[in-house]
Amino acid sequence: MLSDQDILDLAERAGKGEREALGRLAGALRPLICRWALVMTGDPNDAEDVAQRVLMRMLESIEGFDGRSRVTTWVYRITRNASLDHRRSRRRDRRLAEKAEWFALAETPRLDDPLDDIEMKRTMRLIRTLLRELPMRQREAFDLVDLQGLTPKEAAELLEMNPTTLRVHLLRARRRMRGEMLARGRGYGE
């Protein structure tokens, strides 16, 4: 990943119409955009659609970037808005797809899988489900701090919120995840 200064320099050059800088900027930010989109949508295919949309919006509006915030903050806002738009447009279809996925995953595990593998798959499925059930702000805070390793201050800046508010969202997300894992996980080990 490029440094903040490198990204800012590329953004400035891209804003002036430098095609090479625009390509390098898009290439440098794409993995981050995909990660954020995946967290926000919960689905790899939806995340890829959102990432494509974000890159297009970013490329179209790079000239309007004024440098008052970090480039990554600006791109995060575009990603978040594109994810929310995508989610609104696909909400009904997504619910049906999730139900179908849940029924498919609920089938009896294959007998040739080792017991540890089965247990790990169940645990990962539970974590993915619980993460999807968190409210958006809690999910964002949990992902940025606990999964991506940002400090609460960095995550608060990225989300453009007060650090105390972010810590409250993070605390609530952790409590909910822990409580639900304990409650839902009881049947797995028996």
Backbone bond lengths (Angstrom), bond angles and torsions (degrees), N, CA, C in turn:
res aa  C-N    CA-C-N  psi(-1)  N-CA   C-N-CA  omega(-1)  CA-C   N-CA-C  phi
1 M - - - 1.443 - - 1.528 108.70 -
2 L 1.297 115.30 137.68 1.455 120.81 178.70 1.524 110.46 -72.70
3 S 1.309 116.48 156.95 1.464 120.47 176.75 1.521 109.14 -71.69
4 D 1.342 115.48 164.15 1.467 120.02 177.79 1.523 110.92 -57.84
5 Q 1.310 116.66 -40.30 1.464 120.09 -179.19 1.530 111.09 -66.41
6 D 1.343 116.98 -41.35 1.468 120.32 177.20 1.525 111.11 -61.35
7 I 1.325 115.66 -41.91 1.467 120.56 179.77 1.530 109.54 -65.05
8 L 1.329 117.02 -43.51 1.462 121.07 178.94 1.528 110.70 -62.21
9 D 1.334 116.70 -42.85 1.469 120.42 178.21 1.528 110.86 -61.62
10 L 1.325 116.54 -44.50 1.467 119.99 177.88 1.521 110.64 -62.35
11 A 1.332 116.78 -41.28 1.470 120.65 -179.71 1.528 110.82 -62.65
12 E 1.332 116.61 -42.53 1.466 120.41 178.24 1.523 111.33 -62.82
13 R 1.340 115.58 -45.30 1.467 119.37 178.88 1.520 111.42 -65.36
14 A 1.341 116.27 -40.14 1.468 120.49 178.84 1.520 110.45 -65.03
15 G 1.343 116.27 -38.07 1.461 120.52 177.87 1.514 113.01 -62.91
16 K 1.315 116.24 -24.11 1.469 121.32 178.32 1.526 111.42 -88.54
17 G 1.337 116.34 2.71 1.453 120.16 176.14 1.510 115.89 96.20
18 E 1.307 118.21 10.01 1.460 121.84 179.56 1.526 109.41 -75.33
19 R 1.306 116.97 109.50 1.467 121.64 -174.51 1.533 112.42 -65.12
20 E 1.325 117.14 -39.36 1.463 120.16 -179.72 1.531 110.35 -62.33
21 A 1.316 116.70 -42.90 1.469 120.97 178.97 1.522 110.48 -64.32
22 L 1.319 116.22 -38.78 1.462 120.96 178.85 1.527 110.51 -62.99
23 G 1.313 116.41 -43.97 1.465 120.82 178.19 1.518 112.39 -64.49
24 R 1.323 116.90 -43.29 1.473 120.46 178.34 1.521 111.40 -65.33
25 L 1.335 116.56 -39.05 1.466 120.80 179.11 1.522 109.98 -64.18
26 A 1.314 117.09 -46.80 1.468 120.83 178.90 1.527 110.24 -62.12
27 G 1.326 117.30 -41.99 1.462 120.76 179.07 1.514 112.68 -65.06
28 A 1.325 116.82 -37.21 1.462 120.81 -179.49 1.525 111.78 -72.18
29 L 1.324 116.44 -35.77 1.471 119.97 -175.66 1.526 113.46 -89.52
30 R 1.321 118.02 -18.27 1.464 120.74 -175.54 1.527 113.99 -55.10
31 P 1.344 120.67 -47.29 1.471 119.15 179.77 1.529 112.58 -60.76
32 L 1.313 116.25 -38.16 1.456 120.76 179.23 1.529 110.53 -67.98
33 I 1.317 116.50 -42.99 1.469 121.23 178.35 1.525 109.99 -62.01
34 C 1.330 116.96 -44.06 1.473 120.40 179.11 1.526 110.72 -60.98
35 R 1.308 116.62 -42.55 1.476 121.01 179.67 1.521 110.83 -62.26
36 W 1.326 115.96 -48.32 1.466 119.41 179.57 1.524 110.75 -62.59
37 A 1.311 116.44 -43.58 1.467 120.21 -179.52 1.528 110.78 -62.93
38 L 1.333 117.04 -38.15 1.460 120.08 178.53 1.527 110.73 -64.46
39 V 1.311 116.16 -42.52 1.464 119.72 178.59 1.527 110.64 -62.57
40 M 1.299 116.42 -40.96 1.461 120.21 -175.77 1.521 113.28 -77.24
41 T 1.321 116.82 -31.42 1.465 118.83 -178.39 1.518 112.50 -97.52
42 G 1.323 117.12 -30.51 1.455 120.67 -179.20 1.515 113.93 79.68
43 D 1.303 117.86 3.66 1.462 121.24 -176.62 1.529 109.35 -136.78
44 P 1.343 117.87 127.21 1.468 120.13 -177.87 1.529 114.04 -59.56
45 N 1.323 117.86 -38.42 1.466 120.06 179.81 1.520 111.28 -68.68
46 D 1.340 116.78 -43.46 1.461 120.36 177.03 1.526 109.95 -63.88
47 A 1.330 116.42 -39.21 1.462 120.49 179.90 1.524 110.85 -62.00
48 E 1.315 116.86 -39.67 1.466 120.54 178.75 1.527 110.09 -65.49
49 D 1.330 117.28 -41.70 1.471 120.60 176.81 1.524 110.91 -60.86
50 V 1.329 115.78 -46.31 1.469 120.59 179.95 1.528 110.03 -63.33
51 A 1.321 117.72 -43.63 1.465 120.97 -178.87 1.530 110.69 -60.16
52 Q 1.320 117.08 -42.06 1.465 120.11 177.81 1.529 110.57 -61.69
53 R 1.327 115.72 -43.98 1.461 121.12 179.46 1.539 110.45 -62.96
54 V 1.331 116.69 -41.90 1.463 121.32 -179.95 1.522 110.61 -63.54
55 L 1.321 116.58 -46.00 1.464 119.37 179.73 1.528 111.28 -60.88
56 M 1.321 116.65 -39.79 1.464 119.78 177.80 1.529 110.63 -64.30
57 R 1.340 116.34 -46.41 1.476 119.91 179.26 1.522 110.78 -62.53
58 M 1.321 115.82 -41.24 1.456 120.25 -179.87 1.534 110.10 -62.05
59 L 1.322 116.67 -46.36 1.454 121.05 -178.82 1.529 111.35 -64.73
60 E 1.333 116.39 -36.55 1.464 120.46 -179.56 1.527 112.20 -71.81
61 S 1.337 116.51 -31.76 1.460 118.89 -172.69 1.528 114.20 -110.90
62 I 1.321 118.10 11.35 1.467 120.88 -177.06 1.528 111.47 -60.94
63 E 1.313 116.66 -32.10 1.468 119.50 179.85 1.528 111.12 -64.83
64 G 1.331 116.30 -25.90 1.461 120.57 -179.54 1.521 113.68 -85.09
65 F 1.326 117.76 -6.21 1.467 120.12 179.02 1.518 108.05 -69.23
66 D 1.334 116.05 122.19 1.461 119.92 -173.38 1.529 114.51 -101.09
67 G 1.333 117.69 -2.35 1.455 120.16 176.15 1.518 115.41 78.97
68 R 1.339 117.78 7.98 1.468 119.24 178.71 1.526 111.80 -71.65
69 S 1.309 117.18 -21.80 1.468 121.60 177.10 1.525 107.72 -127.06
70 R 1.327 115.49 173.52 1.465 119.15 176.17 1.520 109.37 -68.75
71 V 1.299 116.94 149.97 1.461 121.34 178.89 1.532 109.89 -59.37
72 T 1.336 116.45 -41.09 1.466 119.18 -178.71 1.522 111.17 -64.93
73 T 1.320 118.06 -33.87 1.461 120.82 176.58 1.520 110.15 -65.61
74 W 1.318 116.22 -44.23 1.461 121.93 178.69 1.541 110.42 -61.31
75 V 1.332 116.54 -45.89 1.466 120.92 -179.55 1.530 110.28 -67.67
76 Y 1.334 116.98 -35.94 1.467 119.93 177.71 1.522 110.05 -61.49
77 R 1.327 117.72 -42.31 1.467 120.81 179.35 1.533 110.29 -63.15
78 I 1.318 116.76 -42.06 1.465 119.81 177.41 1.529 109.55 -61.58
79 T 1.332 116.53 -44.13 1.470 121.59 -179.79 1.519 110.52 -62.90
80 R 1.301 116.49 -44.76 1.467 120.41 -179.40 1.533 110.56 -62.42
81 N 1.318 116.97 -47.17 1.464 120.06 -180.00 1.528 111.76 -64.22
82 A 1.316 116.94 -41.09 1.468 120.09 178.65 1.526 110.32 -65.33
83 S 1.317 116.69 -36.83 1.469 120.51 178.53 1.518 110.87 -66.70
84 L 1.315 116.38 -42.68 1.470 119.89 178.38 1.528 110.66 -64.01
85 D 1.322 117.27 -42.38 1.466 120.86 176.77 1.520 110.81 -60.30
86 H 1.318 115.36 -45.82 1.465 120.53 -179.05 1.529 110.47 -63.17
87 R 1.321 114.99 -42.76 1.464 119.45 -178.93 1.522 111.31 -64.02
88 R 1.311 116.74 -41.58 1.472 119.86 178.32 1.531 111.15 -61.15
89 S 1.322 115.62 -42.45 1.464 119.44 -176.33 1.527 112.92 -73.93
90 R 1.329 116.85 -21.89 1.462 119.84 -176.18 1.525 114.22 -113.49
91 R 1.334 118.38 8.14 1.465 122.26 -172.40 1.534 112.60 -53.75
92 R 1.309 118.41 -50.81 1.456 120.73 -177.07 1.522 111.90 -65.99
93 D 1.320 117.39 -47.26 1.464 120.68 178.61 1.518 111.42 -61.57
94 R 1.310 115.88 -36.97 1.460 121.11 -179.46 1.520 111.77 -65.14
95 R 1.323 116.78 -42.28 1.466 119.70 178.65 1.522 111.19 -60.33
96 L 1.310 116.42 -43.16 1.458 119.70 178.36 1.526 110.94 -64.81
97 A 1.333 116.78 -40.89 1.469 120.57 179.35 1.524 111.55 -65.60
98 E 1.330 116.82 -39.94 1.464 119.95 178.90 1.521 111.18 -65.20
99 K 1.335 116.43 -39.16 1.466 119.10 178.04 1.528 110.28 -64.92
100 A 1.309 115.99 -42.36 1.463 119.18 178.80 1.529 110.49 -64.30
101 E 1.331 116.79 -40.58 1.461 120.74 178.47 1.527 110.52 -64.02
102 W 1.316 115.99 -42.63 1.456 120.05 -179.85 1.531 110.75 -61.31
103 F 1.330 116.58 -44.07 1.463 119.17 178.74 1.526 111.54 -64.67
104 A 1.331 116.20 -37.78 1.463 119.50 178.91 1.531 110.85 -66.52
105 L 1.323 116.76 -40.94 1.468 120.33 -179.78 1.523 112.31 -73.97
106 A 1.329 116.76 -21.19 1.459 120.45 -177.48 1.535 112.18 -79.16
107 E 1.314 116.46 -3.18 1.461 118.90 178.00 1.520 110.75 -62.78
108 T 1.313 115.77 160.41 1.457 120.95 179.07 1.517 109.79 -63.33
109 P 1.338 117.61 131.97 1.469 120.15 179.60 1.532 111.04 -61.79
110 R 1.328 114.44 151.64 1.462 118.82 177.81 1.524 109.35 -65.36
111 L 1.325 115.55 145.30 1.457 120.38 -177.05 1.522 113.16 -70.36
112 D 1.334 116.90 -22.28 1.461 118.54 -176.65 1.535 112.56 -84.38
113 D 1.339 118.77 -4.20 1.465 121.30 175.59 1.520 109.86 -74.87
114 P 1.312 118.44 137.00 1.458 120.51 173.78 1.531 109.49 -66.07
115 L 1.311 116.07 151.20 1.465 121.73 -177.03 1.529 111.68 -57.94
116 D 1.314 116.79 -40.61 1.469 119.24 179.47 1.520 111.35 -63.27
117 D 1.304 116.78 -38.46 1.454 121.08 179.27 1.521 110.57 -63.75
118 I 1.299 117.30 -42.06 1.459 122.26 178.71 1.521 109.92 -62.68
119 E 1.311 116.31 -46.46 1.466 121.12 -179.38 1.531 110.50 -62.61
120 M 1.323 117.89 -41.15 1.461 121.27 179.44 1.525 110.56 -65.10
121 K 1.320 117.27 -42.17 1.464 120.34 178.82 1.522 110.77 -62.37
122 R 1.317 117.44 -41.73 1.461 120.70 178.33 1.526 111.07 -64.17
123 T 1.308 116.26 -42.59 1.463 120.13 -179.98 1.523 110.73 -64.49
124 M 1.325 117.53 -45.24 1.462 120.70 179.28 1.522 111.24 -64.12
125 R 1.313 117.18 -38.40 1.464 121.15 177.98 1.527 109.45 -62.86
126 L 1.322 116.68 -42.21 1.459 121.85 179.02 1.529 110.34 -63.42
127 I 1.305 117.62 -44.66 1.465 120.84 -179.96 1.524 110.75 -63.46
128 R 1.339 117.56 -45.13 1.465 120.39 178.20 1.519 110.87 -60.45
129 T 1.318 116.92 -42.93 1.466 121.04 179.31 1.520 110.65 -62.66
130 L 1.322 116.53 -46.93 1.465 120.29 -178.82 1.525 111.10 -64.25
131 L 1.307 117.75 -38.64 1.460 120.90 179.32 1.527 110.26 -63.81
132 R 1.325 117.43 -40.80 1.465 121.44 177.95 1.521 112.21 -64.96
133 E 1.341 116.99 -29.86 1.460 121.11 -176.99 1.527 113.22 -79.98
134 L 1.323 117.33 -15.07 1.462 119.78 178.84 1.525 110.02 -68.61
135 P 1.333 117.32 146.05 1.469 118.89 171.82 1.522 109.52 -59.20
136 M 1.326 116.74 153.48 1.464 122.49 -173.09 1.530 112.52 -52.61
137 R 1.315 119.09 -48.95 1.467 121.45 -177.32 1.531 111.05 -63.04
138 Q 1.334 117.44 -40.93 1.460 120.56 178.37 1.528 110.06 -65.65
139 R 1.328 116.56 -41.28 1.466 121.26 179.80 1.531 110.16 -62.82
140 E 1.333 116.13 -43.93 1.461 120.28 179.38 1.533 110.55 -62.60
141 A 1.329 117.02 -47.05 1.466 121.06 -178.93 1.522 110.41 -62.17
142 F 1.337 117.18 -45.74 1.461 122.16 -179.33 1.527 110.33 -61.23
143 D 1.331 116.47 -46.39 1.463 119.84 -178.66 1.529 111.45 -64.62
144 L 1.319 117.26 -49.67 1.457 119.79 -175.43 1.522 112.41 -64.17
145 V 1.334 117.53 -39.82 1.463 120.09 -176.31 1.527 111.86 -88.65
146 D 1.323 117.51 -53.77 1.464 120.00 -173.08 1.522 114.23 -82.74
147 L 1.313 118.12 -29.45 1.466 119.22 -177.98 1.522 112.67 -100.58
148 Q 1.339 117.81 -37.73 1.466 120.09 -178.88 1.519 113.02 -95.03
149 G 1.331 118.00 -13.89 1.449 121.20 174.09 1.518 116.31 83.93
150 L 1.336 118.21 15.10 1.456 119.78 175.55 1.520 109.36 -73.04
151 T 1.314 116.33 155.52 1.461 119.39 173.62 1.524 107.21 -76.66
152 P 1.328 117.61 156.96 1.465 118.83 176.82 1.535 112.64 -56.16
153 K 1.320 116.67 -36.20 1.472 119.90 178.80 1.533 110.78 -63.60
154 E 1.348 116.78 -44.77 1.464 120.82 179.28 1.527 110.79 -63.98
155 A 1.319 116.12 -43.22 1.465 120.23 179.73 1.519 110.61 -64.10
156 A 1.337 117.25 -40.76 1.464 121.05 178.88 1.524 110.63 -62.29
157 E 1.325 116.23 -40.88 1.466 120.03 178.40 1.524 110.47 -64.34
158 L 1.320 116.27 -43.49 1.460 121.02 -179.53 1.522 111.51 -62.55
159 L 1.331 116.34 -38.94 1.462 121.79 -179.03 1.530 112.43 -87.30
160 E 1.343 115.60 -1.60 1.463 122.07 -178.57 1.520 111.51 54.34
161 M 1.337 115.05 52.82 1.459 120.32 177.07 1.516 109.74 -136.62
162 N 1.301 115.41 164.37 1.454 122.35 178.11 1.528 108.70 -64.44
163 P 1.343 119.16 135.85 1.469 120.75 179.54 1.530 113.70 -57.12
164 T 1.323 117.10 -33.64 1.466 120.01 178.11 1.525 110.10 -66.59
165 T 1.312 117.02 -41.25 1.469 121.18 178.24 1.526 109.97 -62.73
166 L 1.330 116.60 -41.89 1.462 119.81 178.12 1.521 110.72 -61.35
167 R 1.322 117.00 -42.57 1.472 120.15 -179.78 1.524 110.91 -62.82
168 V 1.329 117.29 -36.08 1.469 120.60 177.20 1.524 109.71 -64.66
169 H 1.341 117.42 -46.03 1.467 120.79 177.98 1.532 110.58 -60.90
170 L 1.321 116.44 -41.48 1.460 121.33 -179.95 1.522 110.92 -65.14
171 L 1.308 117.20 -44.11 1.459 121.46 178.19 1.525 111.07 -60.66
172 R 1.309 116.40 -45.67 1.472 120.53 179.75 1.532 111.04 -63.99
173 A 1.325 116.30 -40.64 1.470 119.90 179.05 1.524 110.60 -63.77
174 R 1.322 116.89 -45.44 1.463 120.41 179.79 1.522 111.48 -62.78
175 R 1.319 116.70 -44.05 1.472 120.20 178.85 1.528 111.28 -61.22
176 R 1.326 114.81 -45.58 1.463 118.79 -178.50 1.524 111.48 -65.26
177 M 1.326 116.77 -44.29 1.467 120.44 178.91 1.528 110.36 -61.05
178 R 1.325 116.71 -47.53 1.465 120.61 -179.23 1.532 110.93 -62.01
179 G 1.340 116.97 -47.98 1.460 120.83 -179.20 1.521 112.55 -62.00
180 E 1.310 116.34 -44.36 1.469 120.32 -178.99 1.532 111.09 -69.05
181 M 1.326 117.40 -37.52 1.466 119.21 178.30 1.525 110.46 -64.66
182 L 1.314 115.69 -40.81 1.466 118.49 178.15 1.531 111.10 -66.36
183 A 1.321 116.23 -43.93 1.456 120.26 -178.67 1.531 112.55 -67.65
184 R 1.315 116.56 -47.82 1.463 120.95 -176.81 1.514 112.24 -80.00
185 G 1.310 116.72 -26.29 1.462 120.55 -176.00 1.503 114.41 -78.84
186 R 1.326 118.05 -11.21 1.474 120.36 -177.18 1.512 112.76 -58.65
187 G 1.328 116.60 -39.63 1.466 119.89 -176.84 1.515 113.67 -73.53
188 Y 1.347 117.79 -16.53 1.458 119.64 -175.88 1.505 113.60 -72.02
189 G 1.304 117.54 -38.87 1.453 119.60 -174.34 1.525 114.51 -86.69
190 E 1.306 117.09 -2.86 1.472 119.77 -175.94 1.499 112.40 -89.22
